[in-house]
């Protein structure tokens, strides 16, 4: 599977429908990505 951040909304919906991916997993991946890159771009504030 591609990196979650690279998937389109349509691809995410298809993966949700097939139960291959969950919205919780997508949210966790997004938060991990923010944690990884925020120090260099400072685009997210907690």
C-alpha positions in Angstrom: 0.0 0.0 0.0 1.1 3.5 -0.7 2.0 5.8 2.2 -1.3 6.9 3.8 -0.5 10.6 3.2 -0.2 10.0 -0.5 -3.7 8.5 -0.9 -6.6 10.4 -2.3 -10.0 10.7 -0.6 -11.4 8.2 -3.1 -8.7 5.7 -2.3 -9.2 6.1 1.4 -12.9 5.6 1.0 -12.3 2.4 -1.0 -9.9 1.1 1.6 -12.4 1.9 4.4 -15.1 0.1 2.6 -12.9 -2.9 2.1 -11.9 -2.7 5.8 -8.3 -2.6 4.8 -7.8 0.7 6.6 -9.6 2.6 9.3 -10.1 6.3 10.0 -8.3 5.8 13.3 -5.2 4.5 11.5 -5.3 7.4 9.1 -5.6 9.9 11.9 -2.7 8.3 13.8 -0.6 8.4 10.6 -1.4 12.1 10.1 -0.4 12.9 13.7 2.8 10.9 13.3 3.6 12.8 10.1 2.9 16.1 11.8 5.2 15.1 14.7 7.9 14.1 12.2 7.9 17.3 10.1 6.5 20.0 12.4 9.9 21.0 13.8 11.1 22.0 10.3 7.9 23.6 9.0 6.2 24.8 12.2 2.8 24.4 10.6 1.0 22.8 13.5 0.5 23.9 17.1 -0.7 21.7 19.9 
